[in-house]
Amino acid sequence: MLKKRDFYESQTLYELMVHPEVFPFVRHKAYSYDEFLFLTKQTIESEERGELISRTILDEWGTPIGTINLFDVQDGAGFLGTWLGKPYHGKGYNQPAKDHFFEELFYELDIQSIFMRIRKVNIRSTKAAEKLPYVVFANETRKSLLDEINDGEDIYNLYEISRDQYTLYKLRTGHEVLHEEHQLKEA
């Protein structure tokens, strides 16, 4: 489940964010709770200006467990940034959060492309991205963007999720589910 960012979850999110296995991979790092509050305020204001889209990821009890964001939004595209608190790694929260977020981005907010810049050393995120059937490795197809994000250093790989690829995936999986249900009824 997702919700718009606000100040009420700040203490919980800050405590999750500073974990040594999470902190290196957070885009907007806060080195103190006060700095985290300031960054949250900036995030909310940036969303109001249309520069980013930020949601808090909640567990099944409504507890904040991480964030999912679309940064640098312009021309119907932006960069995905997601983090979950360490206690929630490997518990199945990442994919449902992405699905909800992508549905909102593509079908409610008219985003056309979502880019993921993933540090080459971030094996966990690379494996997660490459598991998604609608993700395209974009180092060659978006070479100028890759060069821009690496700024002379080769530290990121670039992936892209287009609305068309995501929609095709959803239609295919929806069709497969309907087909399976139809076959079960006939059996």
KEGULUM-563729 format. One record per atom (N, C-alpha, C, O): z, y, x; atom name; residue number from 0. Coordinates in steps of 0.2 Angstrom, whole numbers, plus 5000, padded with zeros to 4 digits. Example, Ala and Ser with C-alpha at 12.3 -4.5 7.8 and 13.67 -1.06 7.14 Angstrom:
// residues 2
REC      z      y      x   atomo   num
REC   5039   4972   5066       N     0
REC   5039   4978   5062      CA     0
REC   5039   4984   5066       C     0
REC   5042   4983   5071       O     0
REC   5035   4989   5064       N     1
REC   5036   4995   5068      CA     1
REC   5039   5000   5064       C     1
REC   5040   5006   5067       O     1
END
This chain:
// residues 187
REC      z      y      x   atomo   num
REC   5000   4994   5004       N     0
REC   5000   5000   5000      CA     0
REC   5000   5006   5005       C     0
REC   5003   5006   5010       O     0
REC   4997   5011   5002       N     1
REC   4996   5018   5006      CA     1
REC   4999   5023   5002       C     1
REC   4999   5023   4995       O     1
REC   5001   5029   5005       N     2
REC   5003   5035   5002      CA     2
REC   5001   5041   5006       C     2
REC   5001   5040   5012       O     2
REC   5000   5047   5003       N     3
REC   4999   5053   5007      CA     3
REC   5005   5054   5012       C     3
REC   5011   5052   5010       O     3
REC   5004   5057   5018       N     4
REC   5009   5058   5022      CA     4
REC   5014   5063   5020       C     4
REC   5012   5068   5016       O     4
REC   5020   5063   5021       N     5
REC   5025   5068   5019      CA     5
REC   5031   5067   5024       C     5
REC   5031   5063   5029       O     5
REC   5036   5072   5023       N     6
REC   5041   5072   5028      CA     6
REC   5047   5067   5027       C     6
REC   5051   5065   5031       O     6
REC   5047   5064   5021       N     7
REC   5052   5059   5019      CA     7
REC   5053   5053   5023       C     7
REC   5058   5050   5024       O     7
REC   5047   5051   5026       N     8
REC   5047   5045   5030      CA     8
REC   5047   5046   5037       C     8
REC   5047   5041   5041       O     8
REC   5048   5052   5039       N     9
REC   5047   5054   5046      CA     9
REC   5052   5051   5051       C     9
REC   5050   5048   5056       O     9
REC   5059   5050   5049       N    10
REC   5063   5047   5053      CA    10
REC   5062   5039   5055       C    10
REC   5062   5037   5060       O    10
REC   5060   5036   5049       N    11
REC   5058   5029   5050      CA    11
REC   5052   5028   5054       C    11
REC   5051   5024   5059       O    11
REC   5047   5032   5053       N    12
REC   5040   5032   5057      CA    12
REC   5041   5033   5064       C    12
REC   5039   5030   5069       O    12
REC   5045   5039   5065       N    13
REC   5047   5040   5072      CA    13
REC   5050   5035   5076       C    13
REC   5048   5033   5082       O    13
REC   5055   5031   5073       N    14
REC   5058   5026   5076      CA    14
REC   5053   5020   5078       C    14
REC   5054   5017   5083       O    14
REC   5049   5019   5073       N    15
REC   5044   5014   5074      CA    15
REC   5039   5015   5080       C    15
REC   5037   5011   5084       O    15
REC   5037   5022   5080       N    16
REC   5032   5024   5084      CA    16
REC   5034   5024   5092       C    16
REC   5029   5023   5096       O    16
REC   5040   5025   5093       N    17
REC   5042   5026   5100      CA    17
REC   5043   5019   5103       C    17
REC   5045   5019   5109       O    17
REC   5042   5013   5100       N    18
REC   5043   5007   5103      CA    18
REC   5038   5006   5109       C    18
REC   5032   5008   5108       O    18
REC   5040   5004   5114       N    19
REC   5035   5004   5120      CA    19
REC   5029   5000   5119       C    19
REC   5024   5001   5123       O    19
REC   5028   4995   5114       N    20
REC   5022   4991   5113      CA    20
REC   5018   4995   5108       C    20
REC   5012   4993   5107       O    20
REC   5020   5000   5105       N    21
REC   5017   5004   5100      CA    21
REC   5014   5011   5103       C    21
REC   5009   5013   5102       O    21
REC   5019   5014   5106       N    22
REC   5018   5021   5108      CA    22
REC   5012   5023   5113       C    22
REC   5009   5028   5111       O    22
REC   5010   5018   5117       N    23
REC   5004   5020   5121      CA    23
REC   4998   5020   5117       C    23
REC   4993   5023   5120       O    23
REC   4998   5017   5111       N    24
REC   4992   5017   5108      CA    24
REC   4991   5022   5102       C    24
REC   4987   5021   5098       O    24
REC   4996   5026   5101       N    25
REC   4997   5031   5096      CA    25
REC   4993   5037   5098       C    25
REC   4994   5040   5104       O    25
REC   4988   5040   5094       N    26
REC   4984   5046   5096      CA    26
REC   4988   5052   5097       C    26
REC   4988   5055   5102       O    26
REC   4992   5054   5092       N    27
REC   4997   5060   5093      CA    27
REC   5004   5058   5094       C    27
REC   5008   5056   5090       O    27
REC   5005   5058   5100       N    28
REC   5012   5056   5103      CA    28
REC   5017   5061   5102       C    28
REC   5016   5067   5103       O    28
REC   5023   5059   5100       N    29
REC   5029   5064   5099      CA    29
REC   5034   5061   5104       C    29
REC   5036   5055   5103       O    29
REC   5037   5065   5108       N    30
REC   5042   5063   5113      CA    30
REC   5049   5065   5111       C    30
REC   5054   5063   5114       O    30
REC   5049   5068   5104       N    31
REC   5056   5069   5101      CA    31
REC   5055   5069   5094       C    31
REC   5049   5069   5091       O    31
REC   5061   5068   5090       N    32
REC   5060   5068   5083      CA    32
REC   5058   5075   5080       C    32
REC   5054   5075   5076       O    32
REC   5060   5080   5084       N    33
REC   5058   5087   5081      CA    33
REC   5050   5088   5082       C    33
REC   5047   5091   5078       O    33
REC   5048   5085   5088       N    34
REC   5041   5086   5089      CA    34
REC   5037   5081   5084       C    34
REC   5032   5083   5082       O    34
REC   5040   5076   5082       N    35
REC   5036   5072   5077      CA    35
REC   5036   5075   5070       C    35
REC   5031   5075   5067       O    35
REC   5042   5079   5069       N    36
REC   5041   5083   5062      CA    36
REC   5036   5088   5063       C    36
REC   5032   5089   5058       O    36
REC   5035   5091   5069       N    37
REC   5030   5097   5070      CA    37
REC   5023   5094   5069       C    37
REC   5019   5097   5066       O    37
REC   5022   5088   5072       N    38
REC   5016   5084   5071      CA    38
REC   5014   5082   5064       C    38
REC   5008   5083   5062       O    38
REC   5019   5080   5061       N    39
REC   5018   5078   5054      CA    39
REC   5016   5084   5050       C    39
REC   5012   5084   5045       O    39
REC   5020   5090   5051       N    40
REC   5018   5096   5047      CA    40
REC   5010   5098   5049       C    40
REC   5007   5100   5045       O    40
REC   5009   5098   5055       N    41
REC   5002   5099   5057      CA    41
REC   4997   5094   5054       C    41
REC   4991   5096   5052       O    41
REC   4999   5088   5054       N    42
REC   4994   5083   5050      CA    42
REC   4993   5085   5043       C    42
REC   4987   5085   5041       O    42
REC   4998   5086   5040       N    43
REC   4998   5088   5032      CA    43
REC   4993   5094   5032       C    43
REC   4989   5095   5027       O    43
REC   4994   5099   5036       N    44
REC   4990   5105   5036      CA    44
REC   4983   5104   5037       C    44
REC   4978   5107   5034       O    44
REC   4982   5100   5042       N    45
REC   4975   5098   5044      CA    45
REC   4971   5094   5039       C    45
REC   4965   5095   5038       O    45
REC   4975   5090   5035       N    46
REC   4972   5087   5029      CA    46
REC   4970   5091   5024       C    46
REC   4965   5091   5021       O    46
REC   4974   5096   5023       N    47
REC   4973   5101   5018      CA    47
REC   4966   5105   5020       C    47
REC   4963   5108   5015       O    47
REC   4965   5106   5026       N    48
REC   4959   5109   5028      CA    48
REC   4953   5105   5029       C    48
REC   4947   5107   5030       O    48
REC   4954   5098   5028       N    49
REC   4948   5094   5028      CA    49
REC   4946   5091   5035       C    49
REC   4941   5088   5036       O    49
REC   4951   5092   5040       N    50
REC   4950   5090   5046      CA    50
REC   4952   5083   5048       C    50
REC   4949   5080   5053       O    50
REC   4956   5080   5044       N    51
REC   4958   5073   5045      CA    51
REC   4961   5070   5038       C    51
REC   4962   5074   5033       O    51
REC   4961   5064   5038       N    52
REC   4964   5061   5032      CA    52
REC   4970   5056   5034       C    52
REC   4968   5052   5039       O    52
REC   4976   5057   5032       N    53
REC   4981   5053   5035      CA    53
REC   4985   5050   5029       C    53
REC   4987   5053   5024       O    53
REC   4987   5043   5030       N    54
REC   4991   5040   5025      CA    54
REC   4996   5036   5029       C    54
REC   4996   5034   5034       O    54
REC   5002   5035   5025       N    55
REC   5007   5031   5028      CA    55
REC   5006   5024   5025       C    55
REC   5005   5023   5019       O    55
REC   5007   5019   5029       N    56
REC   5007   5012   5027      CA    56
REC   5014   5010   5025       C    56
REC   5018   5011   5028       O    56
REC   5014   5007   5019       N    57
REC   5020   5004   5016      CA    57
REC   5020   4997   5016       C    57
REC   5015   4994   5015       O    57
REC   5026   4994   5016       N    58
REC   5027   4987   5015      CA    58
REC   5028   4985   5008       C    58
REC   5027   4990   5004       O    58
REC   5029   4979   5006       N    59
REC   5029   4978   4998      CA    59
REC   5035   4981   4995       C    59
REC   5036   4981   4989       O    59
REC   5040   4983   4999       N    60
REC   5046   4986   4996      CA    60
REC   5046   4994   4996       C    60
REC   5050   4998   4994       O    60
REC   5040   4997   4999       N    61
REC   5039   5004   4999      CA    61
REC   5042   5007   5005       C    61
REC   5042   5013   5006       O    61
REC   5043   5003   5010       N    62
REC   5046   5005   5017      CA    62
REC   5040   5008   5021       C    62
REC   5036   5004   5022       O    62
REC   5041   5013   5024       N    63
REC   5035   5015   5029      CA    63
REC   5035   5011   5035       C    63
REC   5041   5010   5038       O    63
REC   5029   5008   5037       N    64
REC   5029   5004   5042      CA    64
REC   5024   5006   5048       C    64
REC   5023   5003   5053       O    64
REC   5020   5011   5046       N    65
REC   5015   5014   5051      CA    65
REC   5010   5019   5048       C    65
REC   5012   5021   5042       O    65
REC   5005   5021   5051       N    66
REC   5001   5026   5048      CA    66
REC   4993   5024   5049       C    66
REC   4992   5020   5054       O    66
REC   4989   5026   5045       N    67
REC   4982   5025   5046      CA    67
REC   4979   5032   5045       C    67
REC   4980   5035   5040       O    67
REC   4974   5034   5049       N    68
REC   4971   5040   5049      CA    68
REC   4964   5040   5051       C    68
REC   4961   5036   5054       O    68
REC   4960   5045   5048       N    69
REC   4954   5047   5050      CA    69
REC   4954   5054   5053       C    69
REC   4955   5059   5050       O    69
REC   4953   5054   5060       N    70
REC   4953   5060   5064      CA    70
REC   4946   5063   5065       C    70
REC   4941   5060   5064       O    70
REC   4946   5070   5066       N    71
REC   4940   5073   5068      CA    71
REC   4935   5072   5063       C    71
REC   4929   5071   5065       O    71
REC   4937   5073   5057       N    72
REC   4932   5073   5051      CA    72
REC   4927   5078   5051       C    72
REC   4929   5084   5051       O    72
REC   4920   5076   5052       N    73
REC   4915   5081   5051      CA    73
REC   4909   5077   5049       C    73
REC   4907   5072   5052       O    73
REC   4905   5081   5045       N    74
REC   4898   5078   5043      CA    74
REC   4899   5071   5040       C    74
REC   4895   5066   5042       O    74
REC   4904   5069   5036       N    75
REC   4905   5063   5033      CA    75
REC   4907   5057   5038       C    75
REC   4905   5051   5036       O    75
REC   4910   5059   5043       N    76
REC   4912   5054   5048      CA    76
REC   4918   5056   5052       C    76
REC   4920   5062   5052       O    76
REC   4922   5051   5054       N    77
REC   4928   5052   5058      CA    77
REC   4930   5046   5062       C    77
REC   4927   5041   5062       O    77
REC   4935   5047   5066       N    78
REC   4938   5042   5070      CA    78
REC   4944   5039   5067       C    78
REC   4949   5042   5065       O    78
REC   4944   5032   5067       N    79
REC   4950   5028   5064      CA    79
REC   4956   5028   5069       C    79
REC   4954   5027   5075       O    79
REC   4962   5029   5067       N    80
REC   4968   5028   5071      CA    80
REC   4973   5025   5067       C    80
REC   4975   5027   5061       O    80
REC   4975   5019   5069       N    81
REC   4980   5015   5065      CA    81
REC   4986   5013   5070       C    81
REC   4984   5011   5075       O    81
REC   4992   5013   5067       N    82
REC   4997   5010   5071      CA    82
REC   5002   5007   5066       C    82
REC   5003   5010   5061       O    82
REC   5005   5001   5068       N    83
REC   5010   4998   5064      CA    83
REC   5016   4997   5069       C    83
REC   5016   4996   5075       O    83
REC   5022   4998   5066       N    84
REC   5028   4997   5070      CA    84
REC   5029   4990   5072       C    84
REC   5026   4985   5069       O    84
REC   5031   4989   5078       N    85
REC   5032   4982   5081      CA    85
REC   5034   4976   5077       C    85
REC   5032   4971   5077       O    85
REC   5040   4978   5073       N    86
REC   5042   4972   5068      CA    86
REC   5037   4970   5063       C    86
REC   5038   4965   5060       O    86
REC   5031   4974   5062       N    87
REC   5026   4972   5057      CA    87
REC   5020   4969   5060       C    87
REC   5015   4968   5056       O    87
REC   5020   4969   5067       N    88
REC   5014   4966   5070      CA    88
REC   5013   4959   5068       C    88
REC   5018   4955   5068       O    88
REC   5007   4957   5066       N    89
REC   5006   4950   5065      CA    89
REC   5008   4947   5058       C    89
REC   5008   4941   5057       O    89
REC   5010   4952   5054       N    90
REC   5013   4950   5047      CA    90
REC   5008   4951   5041       C    90
REC   5010   4950   5036       O    90
REC   5002   4953   5043       N    91
REC   4997   4953   5038      CA    91
REC   4996   4960   5034       C    91
REC   4993   4960   5029       O    91
REC   4999   4965   5037       N    92
REC   4999   4972   5034      CA    92
REC   4992   4976   5036       C    92
REC   4990   4980   5032       O    92
REC   4990   4975   5042       N    93
REC   4984   4979   5045      CA    93
REC   4978   4978   5040       C    93
REC   4975   4984   5038       O    93
REC   4976   4972   5039       N    94
REC   4969   4972   5035      CA    94
REC   4970   4975   5028       C    94
REC   4965   4978   5026       O    94
REC   4975   4973   5024       N    95
REC   4975   4976   5017      CA    95
REC   4976   4984   5018       C    95
REC   4973   4987   5014       O    95
REC   4979   4987   5023       N    96
REC   4979   4994   5024      CA    96
REC   4972   4997   5025       C    96
REC   4970   5002   5022       O    96
REC   4969   4993   5029       N    97
REC   4962   4996   5031      CA    97
REC   4958   4995   5025       C    97
REC   4954   5000   5023       O    97
REC   4958   4990   5021       N    98
REC   4954   4989   5015      CA    98
REC   4955   4995   5010       C    98
REC   4951   4998   5007       O    98
REC   4962   4996   5009       N    99
REC   4963   5002   5004      CA    99
REC   4961   5008   5007       C    99
REC   4958   5012   5003       O    99
REC   4962   5009   5013       N   100
REC   4959   5016   5016      CA   100
REC   4952   5016   5016       C   100
REC   4949   5022   5014       O   100
REC   4948   5011   5018       N   101
REC   4941   5011   5018      CA   101
REC   4938   5012   5011       C   101
REC   4934   5016   5010       O   101
REC   4941   5009   5006       N   102
REC   4939   5010   4999      CA   102
REC   4940   5018   4997       C   102
REC   4936   5021   4994       O   102
REC   4946   5021   4999       N   103
REC   4947   5028   4997      CA   103
REC   4942   5032   5001       C   103
REC   4939   5037   4998       O   103
REC   4941   5031   5007       N   104
REC   4936   5035   5011      CA   104
REC   4929   5035   5009       C   104
REC   4926   5040   5008       O   104
REC   4927   5029   5008       N   105
REC   4920   5028   5006      CA   105
REC   4918   5029   4999       C   105
REC   4913   5032   4998       O   105
REC   4922   5028   4994       N   106
REC   4921   5028   4987      CA   106
REC   4924   5034   4984       C   106
REC   4922   5036   4978       O   106
REC   4929   5037   4987       N   107
REC   4932   5043   4983      CA   107
REC   4931   5049   4987       C   107
REC   4931   5055   4984       O   107
REC   4931   5049   4994       N   108
REC   4931   5055   4998      CA   108
REC   4924   5055   5002       C   108
REC   4923   5060   5005       O   108
REC   4919   5051   5000       N   109
REC   4912   5052   5002      CA   109
REC   4911   5052   5010       C   109
REC   4907   5055   5012       O   109
REC   4915   5048   5013       N   110
REC   4914   5047   5020      CA   110
REC   4908   5042   5021       C   110
REC   4908   5037   5018       O   110
REC   4904   5043   5026       N   111
REC   4898   5039   5027      CA   111
REC   4899   5034   5033       C   111
REC   4897   5028   5033       O   111
REC   4903   5036   5038       N   112
REC   4904   5032   5044      CA   112
REC   4911   5033   5047       C   112
REC   4914   5038   5047       O   112
REC   4914   5027   5049       N   113
REC   4921   5027   5052      CA   113
REC   4919   5024   5059       C   113
REC   4917   5019   5060       O   113
REC   4922   5028   5064       N   114
REC   4921   5026   5071      CA   114
REC   4928   5024   5073       C   114
REC   4933   5027   5072       O   114
REC   4928   5019   5078       N   115
REC   4934   5017   5081      CA   115
REC   4933   5017   5089       C   115
REC   4928   5014   5091       O   115
REC   4937   5021   5092       N   116
REC   4936   5021   5099      CA   116
REC   4942   5017   5101       C   116
REC   4948   5019   5100       O   116
REC   4941   5011   5105       N   117
REC   4946   5007   5107      CA   117
REC   4947   5006   5114       C   117
REC   4942   5005   5118       O   117
REC   4952   5008   5117       N   118
REC   4953   5007   5124      CA   118
REC   4951   5000   5126       C   118
REC   4953   4995   5123       O   118
REC   4948   4999   5132       N   119
REC   4946   4993   5134      CA   119
REC   4952   4988   5136       C   119
REC   4951   4982   5136       O   119
REC   4957   4992   5138       N   120
REC   4963   4988   5139      CA   120
REC   4967   4986   5133       C   120
REC   4972   4982   5134       O   120
REC   4965   4988   5127       N   121
REC   4969   4987   5121      CA   121
REC   4966   4980   5118       C   121
REC   4962   4981   5113       O   121
REC   4968   4975   5121       N   122
REC   4965   4968   5118      CA   122
REC   4967   4967   5111       C   122
REC   4962   4964   5107       O   122
REC   4973   4968   5109       N   123
REC   4975   4967   5102      CA   123
REC   4970   4971   5097       C   123
REC   4968   4968   5092       O   123
REC   4969   4977   5098       N   124
REC   4964   4981   5094      CA   124
REC   4957   4979   5094       C   124
REC   4953   4978   5089       O   124
REC   4955   4977   5100       N   125
REC   4948   4975   5101      CA   125
REC   4947   4968   5097       C   125
REC   4942   4968   5094       O   125
REC   4951   4963   5098       N   126
REC   4951   4957   5094      CA   126
REC   4951   4958   5087       C   126
REC   4947   4955   5083       O   126
REC   4955   4963   5084       N   127
REC   4956   4964   5077      CA   127
REC   4949   4967   5075       C   127
REC   4947   4965   5069       O   127
REC   4946   4972   5079       N   128
REC   4940   4975   5076      CA   128
REC   4934   4970   5076       C   128
REC   4930   4970   5072       O   128
REC   4934   4966   5081       N   129
REC   4928   4961   5082      CA   129
REC   4929   4956   5077       C   129
REC   4924   4952   5076       O   129
REC   4934   4955   5073       N   130
REC   4935   4950   5068      CA   130
REC   4932   4952   5062       C   130
REC   4930   4948   5057       O   130
REC   4931   4959   5061       N   131
REC   4929   4962   5055      CA   131
REC   4921   4961   5054       C   131
REC   4918   4963   5058       O   131
REC   4919   4958   5049       N   132
REC   4912   4956   5048      CA   132
REC   4907   4963   5047       C   132
REC   4901   4962   5048       O   132
REC   4910   4968   5045       N   133
REC   4907   4974   5044      CA   133
REC   4907   4979   5050       C   133
REC   4905   4985   5049       O   133
REC   4910   4977   5055       N   134
REC   4911   4982   5061      CA   134
REC   4905   4980   5066       C   134
REC   4903   4975   5067       O   134
REC   4902   4986   5068       N   135
REC   4896   4985   5073      CA   135
REC   4898   4988   5080       C   135
REC   4901   4994   5080       O   135
REC   4897   4984   5085       N   136
REC   4898   4987   5092      CA   136
REC   4893   4992   5093       C   136
REC   4887   4991   5093       O   136
REC   4895   4998   5094       N   137
REC   4891   5004   5094      CA   137
REC   4890   5007   5101       C   137
REC   4888   5013   5101       O   137
REC   4892   5004   5107       N   138
REC   4891   5007   5113      CA   138
REC   4884   5009   5115       C   138
REC   4882   5014   5118       O   138
REC   4879   5005   5112       N   139
REC   4872   5007   5113      CA   139
REC   4869   5011   5108       C   139
REC   4865   5016   5109       O   139
REC   4871   5009   5102       N   140
REC   4868   5013   5096      CA   140
REC   4870   5020   5095       C   140
REC   4867   5024   5092       O   140
REC   4876   5021   5098       N   141
REC   4879   5028   5098      CA   141
REC   4881   5030   5105       C   141
REC   4886   5033   5106       O   141
REC   4876   5030   5109       N   142
REC   4877   5031   5116      CA   142
REC   4880   5038   5118       C   142
REC   4884   5039   5122       O   142
REC   4877   5043   5115       N   143
REC   4879   5050   5116      CA   143
REC   4886   5051   5114       C   143
REC   4890   5054   5117       O   143
REC   4888   5048   5108       N   144
REC   4895   5049   5106      CA   144
REC   4900   5045   5111       C   144
REC   4905   5047   5112       O   144
REC   4898   5039   5113       N   145
REC   4902   5035   5118      CA   145
REC   4903   5039   5124       C   145
REC   4908   5040   5127       O   145
REC   4897   5042   5127       N   146
REC   4898   5046   5133      CA   146
REC   4903   5052   5131       C   146
REC   4907   5054   5136       O   146
REC   4903   5055   5125       N   147
REC   4907   5061   5124      CA   147
REC   4914   5059   5124       C   147
REC   4919   5062   5126       O   147
REC   4916   5053   5121       N   148
REC   4923   5051   5120      CA   148
REC   4926   5048   5127       C   148
REC   4932   5049   5128       O   148
REC   4921   5046   5131       N   149
REC   4923   5044   5138      CA   149
REC   4924   5049   5143       C   149
REC   4927   5048   5148       O   149
REC   4920   5054   5141       N   150
REC   4920   5060   5146      CA   150
REC   4920   5059   5153       C   150
REC   4924   5061   5157       O   150
REC   4915   5055   5155       N   151
REC   4915   5053   5162      CA   151
REC   4918   5047   5164       C   151
REC   4917   5044   5170       O   151
REC   4923   5045   5161       N   152
REC   4927   5039   5162      CA   152
REC   4925   5033   5157       C   152
REC   4924   5035   5151       O   152
REC   4925   5027   5160       N   153
REC   4923   5022   5155      CA   153
REC   4929   5018   5153       C   153
REC   4931   5013   5155       O   153
REC   4933   5021   5148       N   154
REC   4939   5018   5146      CA   154
REC   4939   5016   5139       C   154
REC   4943   5012   5137       O   154
REC   4934   5018   5135       N   155
REC   4934   5016   5128      CA   155
REC   4927   5012   5126       C   155
REC   4922   5013   5129       O   155
REC   4928   5007   5121       N   156
REC   4922   5004   5118      CA   156
REC   4922   5008   5111       C   156
REC   4927   5010   5109       O   156
REC   4916   5008   5108       N   157
REC   4915   5012   5102      CA   157
REC   4912   5007   5097       C   157
REC   4908   5003   5098       O   157
REC   4915   5007   5091       N   158
REC   4913   5003   5085      CA   158
REC   4912   5007   5079       C   158
REC   4915   5013   5079       O   158
REC   4908   5005   5075       N   159
REC   4906   5009   5069      CA   159
REC   4907   5005   5063       C   159
REC   4905   4999   5063       O   159
REC   4909   5008   5057       N   160
REC   4909   5005   5051      CA   160
REC   4905   5010   5046       C   160
REC   4908   5015   5045       O   160
REC   4900   5008   5044       N   161
REC   4896   5012   5039      CA   161
REC   4897   5010   5032       C   161
REC   4899   5004   5031       O   161
REC   4897   5015   5028       N   162
REC   4898   5014   5021      CA   162
REC   4893   5008   5018       C   162
REC   4895   5004   5015       O   162
REC   4887   5008   5021       N   163
REC   4882   5003   5019      CA   163
REC   4884   4996   5021       C   163
REC   4884   4991   5017       O   163
REC   4886   4995   5027       N   164
REC   4889   4989   5030      CA   164
REC   4895   4986   5026       C   164
REC   4895   4981   5024       O   164
REC   4900   4991   5025       N   165
REC   4906   4989   5021      CA   165
REC   4904   4987   5014       C   165
REC   4907   4982   5011       O   165
REC   4900   4991   5011       N   166
REC   4898   4990   5004      CA   166
REC   4894   4983   5003       C   166
REC   4896   4979   4999       O   166
REC   4890   4981   5008       N   167
REC   4886   4975   5008      CA   167
REC   4891   4969   5009       C   167
REC   4891   4964   5006       O   167
REC   4896   4970   5013       N   168
REC   4901   4965   5014      CA   168
REC   4905   4964   5008       C   168
REC   4907   4958   5006       O   168
REC   4907   4969   5005       N   169
REC   4911   4969   4999      CA   169
REC   4907   4965   4993       C   169
REC   4910   4961   4989       O   169
REC   4901   4967   4993       N   170
REC   4897   4964   4988      CA   170
REC   4896   4957   4989       C   170
REC   4896   4952   4984       O   170
REC   4895   4955   4995       N   171
REC   4894   4948   4997      CA   171
REC   4900   4944   4996       C   171
REC   4900   4938   4993       O   171
REC   4906   4947   4998       N   172
REC   4912   4943   4997      CA   172
REC   4914   4943   4989       C   172
REC   4917   4938   4987       O   172
REC   4912   4948   4986       N   173
REC   4914   4948   4979      CA   173
REC   4909   4943   4975       C   173
REC   4911   4939   4970       O   173
REC   4903   4943   4977       N   174
REC   4898   4938   4974      CA   174
REC   4900   4931   4976       C   174
REC   4900   4926   4972       O   174
REC   4903   4929   4982       N   175
REC   4905   4923   4984      CA   175
REC   4911   4921   4980       C   175
REC   4911   4915   4978       O   175
REC   4915   4925   4978       N   176
REC   4921   4924   4974      CA   176
REC   4919   4922   4967       C   176
REC   4921   4917   4964       O   176
REC   4914   4926   4964       N   177
REC   4912   4925   4958      CA   177
REC   4908   4918   4957       C   177
REC   4909   4914   4953       O   177
REC   4904   4917   4963       N   178
REC   4901   4910   4963      CA   178
REC   4906   4904   4963       C   178
REC   4904   4899   4960       O   178
REC   4911   4905   4967       N   179
REC   4916   4900   4967      CA   179
REC   4919   4899   4961       C   179
REC   4921   4893   4959       O   179
REC   4921   4904   4957       N   180
REC   4924   4904   4951      CA   180
REC   4920   4900   4946       C   180
REC   4922   4896   4942       O   180
REC   4913   4902   4946       N   181
REC   4908   4899   4942      CA   181
REC   4908   4892   4943       C   181
REC   4907   4888   4938       O   181
REC   4908   4890   4949       N   182
REC   4907   4882   4951      CA   182
REC   4913   4879   4948       C   182
REC   4913   4873   4946       O   182
REC   4919   4882   4949       N   183
REC   4925   4879   4947      CA   183
REC   4925   4878   4939       C   183
REC   4928   4872   4937       O   183
REC   4923   4883   4935       N   184
REC   4922   4882   4928      CA   184
REC   4918   4876   4926       C   184
REC   4919   4873   4921       O   184
REC   4912   4875   4930       N   185
REC   4907   4870   4928      CA   185
REC   4910   4863   4930       C   185
REC   4907   4858   4927       O   185
REC   4915   4863   4935       N   186
REC   4917   4856   4937      CA   186
REC   4921   4853   4932       C   186
REC   4924   4847   4933       O   186
END
